[in-house]
Amino acid sequence: MPDTPLIETDQYRLRKLEPGDSAALFETFASEEACRFLARPRFESEAELCAWLTDPEWNGRSWVAIDKSDGALVGRFVAVPAGDEQVSELGYVTVADRQGRGVARACTAALISHLFEREDHRRVFAEIDSRNLASVALAERLGFTREACLREHERTHAGLCDMLVYGLLRREWSGAQQLL
């Protein structure tokens, strides 16, 4: 697996997640509201969250976004290989008190640009719980195409969930960047 490089935007620095970052992420991941679209329920302790975030068996890469203006950790972003070294599944969570401020859009766009331009990816995608309207809107704003609705695809703590698959090809990204 490639390294987890530093990625910069004007406002955010995305760096590799470290075990100590669980403290800043815990309030969000301990919230039932914030975790309603995750496959698993909220976390009961910071230690449980830290173990999940740093699981050595997990095959993805994980970044945290740091706001350059105040040094606050404002989100977690992931890229998980999807059976082909040029394809990754993306994931993103903005900490609760920063949601709705463009953090996910700016940081996900920077991650996509990195994967396409620096790591020669040909495709990225996201599987999104169909009830997660904010995440669906973000994918669409970034230029992703809805490719599928997988009905009752995933069993989560909330029951069976329909999952939407959104994909983005490298050749589509240059046009989508103009929309940002």
Backbone torsions as a table, in degrees:
resi	resn	phi	psi	omega
1	MET	NA	139.0	179.0
2	PRO	-65.9	163.8	175.8
3	ASP	-63.6	167.9	174.7
4	THR	-104.4	91.3	-172.8
5	PRO	-77.4	162.1	172.5
6	LEU	-71.3	133.3	177.3
7	ILE	-126.4	131.7	-175.9
8	GLU	-117.9	142.3	166.0
9	THR	-119.9	-179.8	177.0
10	ASP	-60.7	-37.7	-173.1
11	GLN	-105.2	-22.5	-172.6
12	TYR	-128.2	151.1	172.6
13	ARG	-117.5	119.3	176.4
14	LEU	-98.4	118.2	179.6
15	ARG	-125.8	164.5	179.9
16	LYS	-59.5	135.7	176.5
17	LEU	-63.0	139.1	177.3
18	GLU	-119.9	153.8	-178.5
19	PRO	-52.4	-36.5	-179.2
20	GLY	-67.4	-14.4	-179.7
21	ASP	-69.4	-16.4	-179.5
22	SER	-60.8	-28.7	179.3
23	ALA	-61.9	-44.4	-178.8
24	ALA	-74.3	-24.3	-179.1
25	LEU	-91.1	-15.5	-171.4
26	PHE	-60.8	-44.1	-177.8
27	GLU	-55.6	-40.8	179.2
28	THR	-70.1	-48.7	-176.7
29	PHE	-75.0	-9.4	175.0
30	ALA	-92.5	-5.9	-177.3
31	SER	-89.7	127.0	176.2
32	GLU	-60.2	-40.1	-179.4
33	GLU	-62.4	-47.6	-178.0
34	ALA	-68.9	-25.8	-177.3
35	CYS	-100.1	8.1	-174.2
36	ARG	-61.5	-23.0	-179.0
37	PHE	-105.3	5.0	175.3
38	LEU	-80.6	159.6	178.4
39	ALA	-68.8	-26.0	-177.7
40	ARG	-116.3	160.3	179.5
41	PRO	-73.0	175.3	180.0
42	ARG	-56.1	160.2	-179.9
43	PHE	-88.4	140.8	-177.8
44	GLU	-87.1	-25.6	-177.8
45	SER	-146.7	158.3	176.7
46	GLU	-63.6	-35.7	178.5
47	ALA	-63.1	-41.8	177.8
48	GLU	-62.6	-43.3	178.5
49	LEU	-63.6	-45.6	-179.5
50	CYS	-59.1	-43.4	179.1
51	ALA	-62.0	-39.9	179.6
52	TRP	-68.7	-44.3	-178.5
53	LEU	-66.2	-30.0	-174.3
54	THR	-112.4	20.0	-179.2
55	ASP	-55.7	117.1	-178.0
56	PRO	-67.5	-16.5	179.0
57	GLU	-82.6	-15.2	-179.3
58	TRP	-72.9	137.2	-172.9
59	ASN	-101.0	11.9	-179.0
60	GLY	-99.3	178.2	174.5
61	ARG	-113.2	144.4	-173.6
62	SER	-131.8	126.8	176.0
63	TRP	-113.4	153.6	165.8
64	VAL	-115.0	146.2	178.3
65	ALA	-99.1	130.2	177.9
66	ILE	-112.2	126.9	176.9
67	ASP	-73.5	120.0	-177.3
68	LYS	-65.6	-24.9	-176.0
69	SER	-74.5	-30.4	-177.7
70	ASP	-134.4	-0.2	178.1
71	GLY	76.9	6.0	-177.0
72	ALA	-77.6	142.0	172.1
73	LEU	-77.3	124.1	-171.1
74	VAL	-121.1	-2.2	178.4
75	GLY	179.0	168.2	175.9
76	ARG	-125.6	137.3	-176.7
77	PHE	-134.2	137.6	-176.3
78	VAL	-131.8	153.2	171.0
79	ALA	-132.5	121.5	-176.5
80	VAL	-117.7	124.0	178.8
81	PRO	-57.5	143.0	-175.6
82	ALA	-122.4	48.9	174.3
83	GLY	85.0	-6.5	179.4
84	ASP	-144.0	131.1	-175.4
85	GLU	-63.5	-11.9	179.0
86	GLN	-103.1	12.6	-179.8
87	VAL	-133.0	132.8	176.4
88	SER	-137.3	146.9	170.1
89	GLU	-90.8	135.6	-179.7
90	LEU	-103.5	151.7	173.4
91	GLY	-145.6	154.2	-176.9
92	TYR	-154.9	142.0	173.6
93	VAL	-140.5	126.7	174.6
94	THR	-97.9	137.6	178.7
95	VAL	-60.3	150.4	-169.0
96	ALA	-54.1	-43.4	-174.4
97	ASP	-80.1	1.1	177.8
98	ARG	-116.1	1.6	-178.4
99	GLN	-65.4	146.5	179.2
100	GLY	81.6	9.6	-177.7
101	ARG	-112.5	10.1	177.3
102	GLY	88.5	5.3	-179.8
103	VAL	-60.5	-51.9	-176.9
104	ALA	-62.5	-40.3	-179.5
105	ARG	-62.9	-50.7	-177.4
106	ALA	-64.5	-44.8	-175.6
107	CYS	-74.7	-38.3	177.6
108	THR	-67.3	-39.9	176.8
109	ALA	-61.1	-41.8	178.6
110	ALA	-65.0	-40.3	178.5
111	LEU	-65.3	-43.7	178.4
112	ILE	-60.8	-47.4	179.1
113	SER	-57.7	-43.5	178.3
114	HIS	-60.4	-48.2	-177.1
115	LEU	-63.0	-41.0	-179.7
116	PHE	-74.8	-44.7	-171.1
117	GLU	-87.5	-33.3	-175.9
118	ARG	-102.5	-29.2	-174.8
119	GLU	-113.5	6.5	173.5
120	ASP	59.8	33.7	173.6
121	HIS	-67.2	149.2	174.8
122	ARG	-105.2	-19.0	-175.7
123	ARG	-154.7	141.8	167.7
124	VAL	-129.3	154.8	178.9
125	PHE	-149.2	166.4	176.6
126	ALA	-139.1	136.4	170.1
127	GLU	-100.8	122.5	-171.7
128	ILE	-124.9	130.5	173.0
129	ASP	-56.3	128.4	-174.2
130	SER	-60.7	-20.1	179.3
131	ARG	-82.6	-10.4	-176.3
132	ASN	-86.2	78.4	-173.6
133	LEU	-64.2	-33.0	178.7
134	ALA	-66.7	-40.3	179.4
135	SER	-70.1	-38.7	175.7
136	VAL	-60.9	-45.4	-179.8
137	ALA	-62.3	-39.7	178.7
138	LEU	-63.1	-48.7	180.0
139	ALA	-57.2	-44.6	-179.5
140	GLU	-66.9	-39.8	178.4
141	ARG	-63.4	-33.1	179.7
142	LEU	-80.6	-2.8	175.9
143	GLY	97.2	7.4	177.4
144	PHE	-67.5	153.0	176.1
145	THR	-108.3	133.3	174.6
146	ARG	-72.3	119.2	-175.4
147	GLU	-102.5	-26.2	-175.8
148	ALA	-164.4	155.2	167.0
149	CYS	-120.6	112.6	-179.7
150	LEU	-95.7	103.2	-173.1
151	ARG	-75.1	136.0	-178.1
152	GLU	45.0	46.2	-172.5
153	HIS	-82.1	-35.3	-173.6
154	GLU	-127.4	134.9	174.6
155	ARG	-94.3	120.3	-179.1
156	THR	-123.8	-178.6	176.2
157	HIS	-62.4	-18.2	179.0
158	ALA	-94.4	3.3	-177.9
159	GLY	103.1	-162.9	179.2
160	LEU	-74.1	134.6	-176.5
161	CYS	-125.6	141.1	169.8
162	ASP	-78.7	136.4	179.3
163	MET	-116.3	134.0	175.9
164	LEU	-98.9	135.6	177.3
165	VAL	-105.3	121.9	177.0
166	TYR	-115.6	130.9	-179.6
167	GLY	-124.8	153.9	179.1
168	LEU	-141.4	127.7	177.8
169	LEU	-97.5	151.5	-179.7
170	ARG	-53.2	-43.7	-177.2
171	ARG	-65.4	-22.5	177.8
172	GLU	-83.2	-21.7	-172.3
173	TRP	-68.1	-38.4	-177.4
174	SER	-60.4	-37.6	177.0
175	GLY	-71.4	-38.4	-179.5
176	ALA	-66.6	-32.4	-179.6
177	GLN	-60.2	-30.4	-179.6
178	GLN	-66.1	-23.5	-178.7
179	LEU	-79.6	-18.7	-177.1
180	LEU	-75.2	NA	NA
